[in-house]
Amino acid sequence: MAISRFVEFTRAEWARLRASTPLPLTEPQLRPLVSINERMSLDEVADIYLPLSRLLNLYVGATQNLYQATATFLESDSPRVPFVIGIAGSVAVGKSTISRVLQALLSHWPSHPQVDLITTDGFLLPKSTLEERGTLDRKGFPESYDVRRLVRFLADVKSGVAEVQAPVYSHLRYDIVPGEYQTVRHPDVVIVEGLNVLQTGGSRAGRPMPMFVSDFFDFAIYVDAQENDIEQWYVERFLTLRETVFRNPSSYFHRYAALTSDQAIETARSIWRSINLVNLRENVQPTRERAHVILEKGRDHAVRRVRLRKI
């Protein structure tokens, strides 16, 4: 008999685990949190993300108690260490919306009011560097990130450094913004959202295993969906951006604004299949089973099933 490390819940079963957790968001508060072409209702928040925030709150409390136990044993007065949550999944699967919704929900719990959200886009190598290496078309693949800088950032966060800075990425420019940073100051919780955050570092014979981003996570979430559905969401987002952001002359993708609808659909599908689908299959999806929670979305963006790791 096959043994699974996960307990599976239907939507209705998971929703009951909300218990009496109140819904702190209103419809006007939810709208700004939802990305372009994403769909998220208050019912979805109540059924899926309130139970998840309750679980995370329990984890945060338990982890803080463990840190305190260690500090008591060592007779030290070390600063409280932030609880770090990793959120992974494909391009266009809805990671950003989920991250912002969880940030809003978790910040309402009394024990951790300061919740910071960091995206790994800021740790992509500069466009000029990728162009020099001939790997600009592999942006989002593991080799396109400044992993050392990202690991250093998380190590400082976990070490209780007073102020830690993360680079800022501009989707309009398709590049890092020189001299612009997001500063993290003693947060209670840090959410780290990105494609490849659940990967582990490779090792070479006779050498110690290097640290990687996932080594610093206290909890990890993977957002999952069928490949065909994600492709359709990607195409829909591309078409919307073609009518909005791409029309800005400063946009790196301004050249796509003049495409006809048929040309835009074909271009989006080509980009998806040659780049994003390859990255999903080779690098992102293989990390799915490392998550503590897997959220499985249906074609309508709603979560249909939740898998929770037993240990």
SULDA-V656301 format. One line per field, one symbol per residue. phi: phi as a letter, one per 20 degrees, with the letter a starting at -180 (. if undefined). psi: psi as a letter, one per 40 degrees, with the letter a starting at -180 (. if undefined). burial: 1 if it has 24 or more other C-alpha atoms within 12 Angstrom, else 0. A space follows every 50 residues. Layout:
# SULDA-V656301
phi->???
psi->???
burial->???
This chain:
# SULDA-V656301
phi->.fddededcfgfffgfffldffeeddgfffgfeefgmecbdffffffdef gffffffffffffffffffffffeldcfffefedddccqfgmeogfffff ffgffffefgebfecdccdfgfdffggfffffemcffdfofgfedeffff ffffffffenfgccddfdddffemafegmdcdedclfeccdddafdfefd fecdgndffffcgffeeebccdedafgfffgfffffffffffecgfffge ffdgfefeffgffffffffffgfecffffgfecegfegfefecdedeefe mffdbcddffc
psi->hhhieihihiddddddedbehiheiidddddeehiheihhiddddddddd dddddddddddddddddddddddefifiihhihhhhhiiiheeedddddd ddddddeehdegdhhihhiedeeiiiddddddeffdefheideeigdddd dddddddeefhdhhhhihihddefiihhehihhhhfidihhhhidfeeii iiiiheiihiiidedehdiihhhiiiddddddddddddddddecdeehde hdfddedeiiddddddddddddddcddddddddddeedeeidhhhhiade eihdihhhhd.
burial->00000000101001100100101110000100111111111101111111 11111110111011001000000000000111111111111111111111 11111111100101111111111111100100000001111111111001 10111011000001111110000111000000011111111111111111 00000000000111111111111111101111111111111100110000 00100110000001101110010011111110111111111111111100 11111111000
